[in-house]
Amino acid sequence: MTMSELPVNAVLAGSDRICDPLLRPGNTNCGGCGMSLGLTWLGDALGELDQKALIAIPACCGAVTAGAFPTTSYGMPTVATTFAASPAVASGLAAIRDVNQEMDQVICWAGDGGTYDIGLATLSAAAERNEDLLYICYDNEIYGNTGGQRSSATPPGARTSTTPEGKTESKKDVMSILTAHGIPYVASLSLAHPEDFKRKLRTALTTSGMRFLLIHSPCPTGWKSEPSESVDLVRWAVRSGLFLLYECFHGKWWRINEEPDWIDPTEYFRRQSRFKPDNVNLEETRRWIRNRYKRLKVLADAFPAS
């Protein structure tokens, strides 16, 4: 028996309760992949809440995580969708669930290509309808599964297979796009802050309506970084203010979860070979960080979440 053929039922570490793991051993993910840790913690949260899920995954690294048929590394029913359609497929799954009066969560698990770019129309449509589903984007800032092309989530200065001299455009602010829809819950998550990460998962899994979570997900292959430094990199992003941790409820009430301590972002860029030193305008980056934080701080102070 291969590791991917392990029984669906397994014992959670540190618990005597039997549960269905979301991500099984023997998957095809790379070392240091942030998606793997995110899937593991999502599975833990489902287990803690005694919930099961139906998963819709568009074309992305998550779609090949399952491995080769007839075995799978996913321990819950999973549908592979076209690049643009995971929110639409998930909406159908949710409708069937409701007709059958079932209690399963319906979850989209998608990369930034299927979220910021190709899947944005169906994501916006599902949000506008306030579909009762949870959409999770693991943002590794690249089309990691199709050759390392730039996406609209790729930060300025990053070299990709389609921007060999470094991307010149800014990163799209997908969090603001989703909060503008006024859906019940929108939050950003960092793998370097596990307690905050898991609390937000529990909040999302116990909230009805459309929910959107954005994970800053390191990709050693695309970021050209050391796998052992993945968590340190995303921690540096939060500390420097490059990645802000916050929540928004119904598009009206805001909460900052972790204040940056404003360490210099230079080291973050230096540890990733996708950035050439002369491709990153550090003064402009520091100004962008401060302005973005100030805007969020104004919202959190004026409209604080209770």
C-alpha positions in Angstrom: 0.0 0.0 0.0 1.4 3.4 -1.0 1.1 6.4 1.4 -1.6 7.9 -0.9 -3.7 4.8 -0.4 -3.9 5.2 3.4 -7.4 4.8 4.7 -9.5 7.9 4.8 -10.1 7.6 8.6 -7.0 8.5 10.6 -6.3 9.6 14.1 -5.5 13.3 14.7 -2.1 13.9 16.3 -2.6 14.5 20.0 -6.2 13.2 19.9 -8.0 9.9 20.3 -10.8 11.1 18.0 -11.1 9.5 14.6 -11.4 12.1 11.8 -11.1 12.4 8.0 -7.9 14.2 7.1 -8.1 16.7 4.3 -4.5 16.2 3.1 -3.0 12.8 3.3 0.7 11.8 3.4 2.2 10.9 0.0 1.0 14.0 -1.8 3.0 15.5 -4.6 3.7 18.9 -3.1 7.1 20.5 -3.1 9.2 20.9 0.1 8.5 24.2 1.8 5.2 24.7 0.0 2.9 27.0 2.0 -0.2 25.3 0.4 0.6 22.1 2.2 0.7 23.7 5.6 -2.5 25.6 4.8 -4.3 22.4 3.7 -3.2 20.6 6.9 -4.5 23.4 9.1 -7.7 23.6 7.2 -8.2 19.8 7.8 -7.4 20.2 11.5 -10.0 23.0 11.8 -12.6 20.9 10.1 -11.8 18.0 12.4 -12.0 20.2 15.5 -15.4 21.4 14.5 -16.5 17.9 13.5 -17.3 19.1 9.9 -16.8 17.6 6.5 -16.3 19.4 3.3 -16.8 19.2 -0.5 -13.8 20.8 -2.2 -13.7 22.5 -5.6 -10.2 23.2 -7.0 -9.4 24.9 -10.3 -6.3 24.4 -12.3 -3.4 25.1 -9.9 -0.9 23.2 -7.8 -3.7 22.1 -5.5 -5.3 20.2 -8.4 -2.2 18.0 -8.9 -1.7 17.5 -5.2 -4.1 14.5 -5.4 -1.6 12.5 -7.4 -2.3 9.9 -10.1 -5.7 8.1 -10.4 -7.0 5.8 -8.9 -5.4 7.0 -5.6 -5.7 10.4 -4.1 -4.0 12.5 -1.4 -7.3 14.2 -0.6 -9.4 12.6 2.2 -12.6 14.4 1.3 -14.7 14.6 -1.9 -12.9 16.9 -4.4 -13.9 18.2 -7.8 -11.3 19.5 -10.2 -12.7 22.4 -12.2 -11.7 24.5 -15.1 -9.4 27.5 -14.3 -12.3 30.0 -14.3 -15.1 28.0 -12.8 -14.4 26.9 -9.2 -16.8 29.4 -7.6 -19.5 28.5 -10.1 -19.0 24.7 -9.5 -18.9 25.4 -5.7 -22.2 27.3 -6.0 -23.8 24.2 -7.7 -22.4 21.9 -5.0 -23.8 24.2 -2.3 -27.2 24.2 -4.0 -27.3 20.4 -4.1 -26.1 20.3 -0.5 -29.0 22.6 0.6 -31.6 20.6 -1.4 -30.4 17.4 0.3 -30.4 19.2 3.7 -26.8 18.2 4.3 -24.4 20.0 6.5 -21.1 19.7 4.6 -18.9 22.8 4.1 -18.4 23.7 0.4 -14.8 25.1 0.0 -13.0 26.5 -3.0 -9.2 26.1 -2.7 -7.5 28.1 -5.4 -4.2 29.8 -6.3 -3.8 33.4 -7.3 -4.1 32.7 -11.0 -7.6 31.2 -10.5 -8.5 34.0 -8.1 -7.0 37.3 -9.0 -7.1 36.7 -12.8 -8.9 33.9 -14.6 -11.5 33.1 -11.9 -12.2 36.7 -10.8 -15.5 37.0 -12.7 -17.1 33.8 -11.1 -15.7 34.7 -7.7 -17.3 38.2 -7.9 -20.6 36.6 -9.1 -20.6 34.2 -6.1 -19.8 37.0 -3.7 -22.5 39.2 -5.2 -25.0 36.4 -4.6 -23.6 35.8 -1.1 -23.3 32.1 -1.8 -22.9 30.0 1.3 -19.4 28.8 0.6 -15.8 29.4 1.8 -13.3 30.5 -0.8 -9.6 30.2 0.1 -6.9 31.6 -2.0 -3.3 30.4 -1.3 -1.4 33.3 -2.9 2.1 32.3 -4.0 2.2 35.3 -6.3 2.8 33.3 -9.5 1.3 30.7 -11.9 3.3 28.1 -10.1 1.8 25.0 -11.8 2.0 26.1 -15.4 5.6 27.3 -15.8 6.0 30.2 -13.4 4.3 33.0 -15.3 3.4 36.3 -13.7 -0.1 36.9 -12.3 -1.7 40.1 -11.2 -0.7 39.0 -7.7 3.0 39.0 -8.6 4.7 42.0 -6.8 6.7 44.6 -8.6 10.2 43.7 -9.5 9.7 39.9 -9.3 11.2 37.9 -12.2 9.0 35.2 -13.7 9.0 33.3 -17.0 7.0 36.0 -18.6 8.7 39.0 -16.8 12.4 37.9 -17.0 13.5 41.5 -16.2 11.0 41.9 -13.4 7.4 42.8 -13.2 6.7 46.6 -13.6 3.0 46.7 -12.4 1.7 46.8 -8.9 0.1 43.9 -7.1 -3.7 43.8 -7.4 -5.5 44.4 -4.1 -7.9 41.5 -4.1 -8.8 42.0 -0.5 -10.3 45.4 -1.2 -12.2 43.9 -4.2 -13.8 41.3 -2.0 -14.6 43.6 1.0 -16.3 45.9 -1.5 -18.9 43.1 -2.1 -20.0 43.4 1.5 -19.8 39.6 2.2 -19.9 38.4 5.8 -16.2 37.6 6.3 -13.0 38.5 4.6 -9.6 37.9 6.2 -5.9 37.7 5.4 -3.8 34.9 6.9 -0.1 34.2 7.4 1.5 30.8 8.0 3.9 32.5 10.4 1.0 33.3 12.8 -0.6 29.9 13.4 -2.9 30.9 16.2 -4.3 33.8 14.2 -4.5 31.5 11.1 -6.5 28.8 12.9 -8.8 31.3 14.7 -9.7 32.8 11.3 -10.4 29.3 9.9 -12.7 28.6 12.8 -14.5 31.9 12.3 -14.9 31.3 8.6 -16.2 27.7 9.2 -18.8 28.9 11.7 -20.1 31.8 9.6 -22.8 31.5 7.0 -22.8 33.1 3.6 -19.8 33.9 1.4 -16.4 34.0 3.1 -13.0 34.8 1.6 -9.6 34.0 3.1 -6.3 35.1 1.6 -3.2 33.1 2.6 0.3 34.5 1.9 1.7 31.2 0.6 5.5 30.8 0.0 6.6 28.9 -3.1 10.3 28.0 -3.0 10.2 27.0 -6.7 8.7 30.2 -7.9 10.2 32.5 -5.3 13.7 30.9 -5.8 14.1 30.6 -2.0 15.2 28.0 0.4 12.4 25.6 1.5 13.6 25.8 5.1 13.0 29.6 5.1 9.4 29.6 3.8 7.8 30.5 7.2 10.5 33.0 8.0 9.9 34.8 4.7 6.2 35.3 5.3 6.9 36.3 8.9 9.2 39.0 7.5 6.4 40.1 5.2 4.1 40.7 8.1 6.7 42.4 10.3 7.7 44.8 7.6 4.1 45.6 6.6 4.4 44.0 3.1 1.5 41.7 4.1 -1.1 43.0 6.4 -3.1 40.8 8.7 -6.7 42.0 9.1 -10.4 41.0 9.0 -13.5 42.7 7.6 -17.1 41.8 8.5 -19.9 42.6 6.0 -17.7 45.2 4.3 -18.4 47.5 7.3 -16.3 46.6 10.3 -12.5 46.2 10.4 -9.9 44.7 12.7 -6.1 44.8 12.3 -4.8 41.5 13.8 -1.0 42.2 13.9 0.7 45.5 13.9 3.9 45.7 11.8 7.0 46.5 13.7 8.4 48.1 10.6 11.6 46.1 10.1 13.3 46.9 6.8 11.9 44.8 3.9 15.3 44.6 2.2 16.1 41.2 3.8 12.8 39.8 2.5 13.8 40.6 -1.1 17.4 39.5 -0.6 16.4 36.0 0.4 14.5 35.4 -2.9 16.5 35.1 -6.1 13.3 36.1 -8.1 14.3 39.7 -7.1 17.4 41.4 -8.5 18.7 44.1 -6.1 18.2 46.8 -8.8 14.7 45.6 -9.7 13.2 46.6 -6.4 12.7 50.3 -5.6 13.0 50.2 -1.8 12.0 53.8 -1.2 8.9 53.3 -3.3 8.2 50.0 -1.5 8.5 51.6 1.9 6.2 54.4 0.9 3.6 51.9 -0.5 3.8 50.0 2.7 3.1 53.0 4.9 0.3 54.4 2.8 -1.5 51.1 2.6 -1.2 50.6 6.4 -2.4 54.2 7.0 -5.5 53.6 4.9 -6.3 50.3 6.7 -5.7 52.0 10.1 -8.2 54.8 9.3 -10.8 52.2 8.5 -10.1 50.1 11.6 -10.2 53.1 13.9 -13.4 54.6 12.3 -15.3 51.3 11.9 -13.9 48.9 14.5 -15.2 45.3 14.6 -16.5 44.5 18.1 
